[in-house]
Amino acid sequence: MNCIYCQAPIDLEEALMNSPFSWPEISTIYYLCKKCQKGNHIRFEARAYGQIKMVGGMDGGWEQINKYTEASLDIREDPGFLHVWLKTKHYEIKARV
């Protein structure tokens, strides 16, 4: 997966470790690209992940940019955190308030 702005590679584990917040209700984390310092939104599903972008402003929806499969990926949402399991590691990304 690459940054949608500068195409720098994004490592999924690094994104999970360094995401400042998530939106559990849409299974998405925010990741700031280390190269260009622009934000990428990464959405998770069981056994899949990919980048999304907002369309139509704050009242609009989201568009899937890409999608990758990962057999070891699982998720669970709760109001305070997005929980992601990847290769037996558990990540808790705090919900944006």
PyRosetta script that sets phi, psi and omega in degrees:
from pyrosetta import init, pose_from_sequence

init()
pose = pose_from_sequence("MNCIYCQAPIDLEEALMNSPFSWPEISTIYYLCKKCQKGNHIRFEARAYGQIKMVGGMDGGWEQINKYTEASLDIREDPGFLHVWLKTKHYEIKARV")
pose.set_psi(1, 143.4)
pose.set_omega(1, -178.2)
pose.set_phi(2, -126.0)
pose.set_psi(2, 154.4)
pose.set_omega(2, 175.0)
pose.set_phi(3, -57.3)
pose.set_psi(3, 135.4)
pose.set_omega(3, -178.2)
pose.set_phi(4, -73.3)
pose.set_psi(4, -12.0)
pose.set_omega(4, -179.0)
pose.set_phi(5, -99.1)
pose.set_psi(5, -49.0)
pose.set_omega(5, -174.8)
pose.set_phi(6, -114.8)
pose.set_psi(6, -2.3)
pose.set_omega(6, 178.8)
pose.set_phi(7, 68.7)
pose.set_psi(7, 12.1)
pose.set_omega(7, 174.8)
pose.set_phi(8, -64.0)
pose.set_psi(8, 142.9)
pose.set_omega(8, 179.5)
pose.set_phi(9, -64.8)
pose.set_psi(9, 142.3)
pose.set_omega(9, 175.9)
pose.set_phi(10, -117.6)
pose.set_psi(10, 121.0)
pose.set_omega(10, 175.0)
pose.set_phi(11, -84.6)
pose.set_psi(11, 126.7)
pose.set_omega(11, -174.7)
pose.set_phi(12, -61.2)
pose.set_psi(12, -43.1)
pose.set_omega(12, 179.3)
pose.set_phi(13, -63.7)
pose.set_psi(13, -40.2)
pose.set_omega(13, 177.7)
pose.set_phi(14, -64.3)
pose.set_psi(14, -40.6)
pose.set_omega(14, 178.4)
pose.set_phi(15, -62.2)
pose.set_psi(15, -42.3)
pose.set_omega(15, 179.1)
pose.set_phi(16, -65.9)
pose.set_psi(16, -39.1)
pose.set_omega(16, -179.3)
pose.set_phi(17, -71.9)
pose.set_psi(17, -27.8)
pose.set_omega(17, -172.6)
pose.set_phi(18, -112.5)
pose.set_psi(18, 10.3)
pose.set_omega(18, 178.2)
pose.set_phi(19, -74.4)
pose.set_psi(19, 126.5)
pose.set_omega(19, -179.4)
pose.set_phi(20, -75.9)
pose.set_psi(20, -22.3)
pose.set_omega(20, -179.8)
pose.set_phi(21, -165.3)
pose.set_psi(21, 168.6)
pose.set_omega(21, -179.6)
pose.set_phi(22, -136.4)
pose.set_psi(22, 168.9)
pose.set_omega(22, 169.0)
pose.set_phi(23, -119.8)
pose.set_psi(23, 89.5)
pose.set_omega(23, -176.5)
pose.set_phi(24, -57.3)
pose.set_psi(24, -33.3)
pose.set_omega(24, -176.9)
pose.set_phi(25, -65.1)
pose.set_psi(25, -20.8)
pose.set_omega(25, 175.5)
pose.set_phi(26, -120.6)
pose.set_psi(26, 15.1)
pose.set_omega(26, 175.1)
pose.set_phi(27, 53.5)
pose.set_psi(27, 45.9)
pose.set_omega(27, -173.1)
pose.set_phi(28, -128.4)
pose.set_psi(28, 142.4)
pose.set_omega(28, 172.5)
pose.set_phi(29, -115.8)
pose.set_psi(29, 160.8)
pose.set_omega(29, 176.2)
pose.set_phi(30, -107.6)
pose.set_psi(30, 133.3)
pose.set_omega(30, 178.8)
pose.set_phi(31, -133.8)
pose.set_psi(31, 127.5)
pose.set_omega(31, 179.0)
pose.set_phi(32, -91.1)
pose.set_psi(32, 119.2)
pose.set_omega(32, -179.6)
pose.set_phi(33, -60.3)
pose.set_psi(33, 130.4)
pose.set_omega(33, -179.6)
pose.set_phi(34, -68.3)
pose.set_psi(34, -26.2)
pose.set_omega(34, -177.5)
pose.set_phi(35, -83.7)
pose.set_psi(35, -52.5)
pose.set_omega(35, -174.0)
pose.set_phi(36, -104.3)
pose.set_psi(36, -7.3)
pose.set_omega(36, 178.4)
pose.set_phi(37, 63.9)
pose.set_psi(37, 28.3)
pose.set_omega(37, 175.7)
pose.set_phi(38, -108.1)
pose.set_psi(38, 151.9)
pose.set_omega(38, -174.3)
pose.set_phi(39, -84.2)
pose.set_psi(39, 140.5)
pose.set_omega(39, 174.2)
pose.set_phi(40, -120.1)
pose.set_psi(40, 141.2)
pose.set_omega(40, 177.4)
pose.set_phi(41, -107.0)
pose.set_psi(41, 122.7)
pose.set_omega(41, -177.8)
pose.set_phi(42, -114.9)
pose.set_psi(42, 122.5)
pose.set_omega(42, -177.7)
pose.set_phi(43, -104.9)
pose.set_psi(43, 141.0)
pose.set_omega(43, -176.3)
pose.set_phi(44, -116.3)
pose.set_psi(44, 147.4)
pose.set_omega(44, 170.2)
pose.set_phi(45, -137.0)
pose.set_psi(45, 168.4)
pose.set_omega(45, 173.0)
pose.set_phi(46, -61.9)
pose.set_psi(46, 121.3)
pose.set_omega(46, 178.2)
pose.set_phi(47, 67.0)
pose.set_psi(47, 19.0)
pose.set_omega(47, 177.5)
pose.set_phi(48, -156.9)
pose.set_psi(48, 154.2)
pose.set_omega(48, 176.0)
pose.set_phi(49, -153.1)
pose.set_psi(49, 163.2)
pose.set_omega(49, 177.1)
pose.set_phi(50, -179.1)
pose.set_psi(50, 172.1)
pose.set_omega(50, -179.3)
pose.set_phi(51, -92.9)
pose.set_psi(51, 147.1)
pose.set_omega(51, 176.5)
pose.set_phi(52, -130.3)
pose.set_psi(52, 160.0)
pose.set_omega(52, 173.8)
pose.set_phi(53, -137.2)
pose.set_psi(53, 150.1)
pose.set_omega(53, -179.9)
pose.set_phi(54, -74.6)
pose.set_psi(54, 137.9)
pose.set_omega(54, 175.1)
pose.set_phi(55, -125.8)
pose.set_psi(55, 139.5)
pose.set_omega(55, 176.3)
pose.set_phi(56, 79.4)
pose.set_psi(56, 23.9)
pose.set_omega(56, 177.4)
pose.set_phi(57, 74.2)
pose.set_psi(57, -168.4)
pose.set_omega(57, -174.7)
pose.set_phi(58, -63.4)
pose.set_psi(58, -26.1)
pose.set_omega(58, 179.6)
pose.set_phi(59, -92.0)
pose.set_psi(59, -4.0)
pose.set_omega(59, -178.7)
pose.set_phi(60, -83.4)
pose.set_psi(60, -166.1)
pose.set_omega(60, -178.7)
pose.set_phi(61, -112.2)
pose.set_psi(61, -159.3)
pose.set_omega(61, -178.7)
pose.set_phi(62, -121.5)
pose.set_psi(62, 146.7)
pose.set_omega(62, 177.3)
pose.set_phi(63, -117.2)
pose.set_psi(63, 130.8)
pose.set_omega(63, 177.8)
pose.set_phi(64, -75.5)
pose.set_psi(64, 125.7)
pose.set_omega(64, 179.9)
pose.set_phi(65, -90.3)
pose.set_psi(65, -43.2)
pose.set_omega(65, 179.6)
pose.set_phi(66, -153.3)
pose.set_psi(66, 167.0)
pose.set_omega(66, -179.8)
pose.set_phi(67, -149.9)
pose.set_psi(67, 133.8)
pose.set_omega(67, -179.0)
pose.set_phi(68, -126.4)
pose.set_psi(68, 149.5)
pose.set_omega(68, 176.7)
pose.set_phi(69, -99.6)
pose.set_psi(69, 146.6)
pose.set_omega(69, 176.8)
pose.set_phi(70, -149.6)
pose.set_psi(70, 106.5)
pose.set_omega(70, -174.1)
pose.set_phi(71, -59.3)
pose.set_psi(71, -28.6)
pose.set_omega(71, -176.1)
pose.set_phi(72, -87.7)
pose.set_psi(72, 4.7)
pose.set_omega(72, -174.0)
pose.set_phi(73, -90.8)
pose.set_psi(73, 131.0)
pose.set_omega(73, 174.0)
pose.set_phi(74, -143.8)
pose.set_psi(74, 155.8)
pose.set_omega(74, -177.5)
pose.set_phi(75, -138.2)
pose.set_psi(75, 161.1)
pose.set_omega(75, 170.7)
pose.set_phi(76, -152.3)
pose.set_psi(76, 135.1)
pose.set_omega(76, 178.7)
pose.set_phi(77, -104.7)
pose.set_psi(77, 145.6)
pose.set_omega(77, 165.0)
pose.set_phi(78, -141.5)
pose.set_psi(78, 168.0)
pose.set_omega(78, -174.3)
pose.set_phi(79, -59.0)
pose.set_psi(79, -27.2)
pose.set_omega(79, -175.8)
pose.set_phi(80, -99.4)
pose.set_psi(80, -19.1)
pose.set_omega(80, -174.1)
pose.set_phi(81, -149.3)
pose.set_psi(81, 153.7)
pose.set_omega(81, 163.5)
pose.set_phi(82, -101.9)
pose.set_psi(82, 123.8)
pose.set_omega(82, 179.8)
pose.set_phi(83, -100.9)
pose.set_psi(83, 127.4)
pose.set_omega(83, 179.9)
pose.set_phi(84, -128.3)
pose.set_psi(84, 131.2)
pose.set_omega(84, 173.0)
pose.set_phi(85, -110.3)
pose.set_psi(85, 126.8)
pose.set_omega(85, 179.6)
pose.set_phi(86, -138.4)
pose.set_psi(86, 120.7)
pose.set_omega(86, 179.7)
pose.set_phi(87, 50.4)
pose.set_psi(87, 48.3)
pose.set_omega(87, 178.7)
pose.set_phi(88, 70.7)
pose.set_psi(88, -1.1)
pose.set_omega(88, 175.6)
pose.set_phi(89, -92.9)
pose.set_psi(89, 143.5)
pose.set_omega(89, 179.7)
pose.set_phi(90, -108.9)
pose.set_psi(90, 129.4)
pose.set_omega(90, 177.5)
pose.set_phi(91, -119.1)
pose.set_psi(91, 135.6)
pose.set_omega(91, 175.1)
pose.set_phi(92, -117.3)
pose.set_psi(92, 113.7)
pose.set_omega(92, -179.0)
pose.set_phi(93, -108.0)
pose.set_psi(93, 117.8)
pose.set_omega(93, -175.3)
pose.set_phi(94, -61.3)
pose.set_psi(94, 140.8)
pose.set_omega(94, 179.9)
pose.set_phi(95, -71.1)
pose.set_psi(95, 143.7)
pose.set_omega(95, 174.8)
pose.set_phi(96, -72.3)
pose.set_psi(96, 133.7)
pose.set_omega(96, -177.1)
pose.set_phi(97, -96.9)
pose.dump_pdb("model.pdb")
